[in-house]
Amino acid sequence: MNPKVEISSLFVSKLKSDATFQKYNIDVSIDEVENNESGIKIKYKFLLLSTPTNSKITVEGLASILGNEAEVTKYLEPDEKNIPNIVNTIYQELFPLFCIVTKSVEIPCPAYKISQISESAPTPIKSSTQIPAELPVEIPVAPKEEIIEQIQEPQPEQSDPLEDLEKLIEEQNVSPN
């Protein structure tokens, strides 16, 4: 059975136009949030940052692996590049989202598979509850590269969208009485 992948947040930004695009660097973090006899629930975060720095894609959510201990262990084992199988599985589920978002923002799409990472990519792993916590890797840009058009001017200070949303909700919940 494939894990259920849920998306809780998505953030995409593009800073300037006429920037040359070489590759994406990706930071992945996964943390175990629940573990019981029916399976395991993992919180994930993918941060794709272009080189040179111009575009940033952040996706966070939960992945649920249902099954016995042997089935769960299969997803937590590392592949030949020392990347846990669950990271590859989550990335494959998110890839269609990356395609749609990057096309609409007019930035290059990342590679189809994390395993297509260049051989020189560093892959240090820190472990937290037997699951790698952070996994910096490089993802090459998809074959078609386009010159990036300007969508927005860089802001001197960008606030956290979640904090902005919370402030907006708090303002609406305050009564005039």
C-alpha positions in Angstrom: 0.0 0.0 0.0 1.3 3.5 -0.9 1.5 6.1 1.8 -1.1 8.8 2.0 0.5 12.2 1.3 -1.3 15.3 2.6 -0.2 18.9 1.9 -0.7 21.4 4.6 1.1 24.4 3.1 2.7 25.5 -0.2 4.8 28.6 -0.7 6.3 29.7 -4.0 8.3 32.9 -4.7 10.3 34.3 -7.5 12.5 37.3 -7.0 13.8 38.8 -10.2 13.7 38.4 -14.0 16.6 37.7 -16.4 18.2 35.4 -13.8 20.1 32.4 -15.2 18.9 29.1 -13.9 21.3 26.2 -13.2 19.8 23.8 -10.7 17.7 23.4 -7.6 19.1 22.7 -4.2 16.6 20.8 -2.0 16.4 20.4 1.8 14.2 17.7 3.0 13.2 17.2 6.6 11.0 14.4 8.0 10.0 13.8 11.6 8.0 11.0 13.1 4.8 12.5 14.7 2.9 9.3 15.5 3.8 5.6 15.6 1.3 2.8 16.5 0.5 -0.8 15.6 -1.4 0.3 12.5 1.4 2.4 11.0 3.4 5.6 11.2 2.7 9.3 10.5 5.5 11.5 9.3 5.7 15.3 9.0 7.7 16.4 6.0 9.0 19.6 4.5 10.6 20.1 1.1 12.4 23.3 0.4 13.6 23.8 -3.2 15.9 26.8 -3.8 17.2 27.7 -7.2 20.9 28.3 -7.9 21.5 31.2 -8.3 19.0 32.2 -5.8 15.9 33.4 -7.5 13.1 30.9 -6.9 11.9 29.2 -3.7 9.3 26.4 -3.4 8.3 25.1 0.1 5.8 22.3 0.7 4.9 20.9 4.1 2.5 18.2 5.1 1.9 14.7 6.6 2.5 11.3 5.1 0.8 8.3 6.7 2.2 4.8 6.1 -0.3 2.1 7.1 0.7 -1.5 7.7 2.7 -3.8 9.9 6.2 -3.1 11.1 7.8 -4.8 8.1 5.8 -2.7 5.6 6.6 0.5 7.5 10.3 -0.4 7.7 10.5 -0.9 3.9 9.6 2.8 3.5 12.1 4.0 6.1 15.1 2.1 4.6 17.5 4.1 2.6 18.0 3.6 -1.2 21.4 3.4 -3.0 21.9 7.1 -2.6 21.2 6.9 1.2 17.8 8.6 0.8 14.9 7.0 2.7 12.4 5.4 0.4 9.6 7.5 2.0 11.3 10.7 0.8 11.3 9.4 -2.8 7.7 8.3 -2.5 6.5 11.7 -1.1 8.5 13.6 -3.8 6.8 11.5 -6.5 3.4 12.4 -5.1 4.3 16.1 -5.0 5.9 16.2 -8.5 2.7 17.0 -10.4 2.2 19.9 -8.0 5.7 21.1 -8.8 5.0 21.0 -12.5 1.8 23.0 -12.3 3.2 25.6 -9.9 6.5 26.1 -11.7 4.7 26.5 -15.0 2.3 29.0 -13.7 5.1 31.1 -12.1 7.3 30.6 -15.2 10.2 29.0 -13.5 11.9 25.7 -14.5 10.5 22.5 -13.1 12.7 20.4 -10.9 13.8 16.9 -11.9 11.3 14.1 -12.0 13.1 11.9 -9.5 15.3 12.8 -6.5 17.5 9.9 -7.6 18.5 12.0 -10.7 20.7 14.0 -8.4 24.2 14.7 -9.6 26.9 12.4 -8.2 28.7 15.4 -6.5 25.6 16.2 -4.3 26.3 16.1 -0.6 24.0 13.7 1.3 24.7 14.1 5.1 22.0 12.7 7.2 21.1 13.6 10.8 18.8 11.1 12.5 15.9 11.8 14.8 13.9 8.8 16.0 15.5 6.6 13.4 14.3 8.8 10.5 16.7 11.2 8.7 15.8 14.7 9.8 17.5 16.8 7.1 18.7 15.7 3.7 20.3 18.4 1.6 20.5 17.3 -2.0 20.7 18.9 -5.5 18.0 18.5 -8.1 19.0 19.4 -11.7 16.7 21.6 -13.7 14.4 19.9 -16.1 15.6 20.0 -19.8 13.5 23.0 -20.9 14.8 26.2 -19.3 13.2 29.5 -19.9 14.2 33.1 -19.1 12.3 34.1 -16.0 10.0 37.1 -16.4 9.5 39.5 -13.4 6.4 38.8 -11.4 7.0 40.8 -8.3 9.7 43.2 -7.0 11.8 41.9 -4.1 10.4 43.1 -0.8 12.8 44.5 1.7 11.4 42.3 4.4 9.1 39.4 3.7 6.8 38.3 6.5 5.7 34.8 7.2 2.4 34.1 5.3 1.1 32.0 8.3 1.7 34.8 10.7 -0.1 37.2 8.3 -3.0 34.9 8.1 -3.2 34.5 11.9 -3.1 38.3 12.3 -5.9 38.7 9.8 -8.1 36.1 11.6 -7.4 37.7 15.0 -8.5 41.1 13.5 -11.7 39.7 12.2 -12.5 38.0 15.5 -12.2 41.2 17.6 -15.6 42.6 18.3 -16.2 46.4 18.5 -18.0 46.1 21.9 
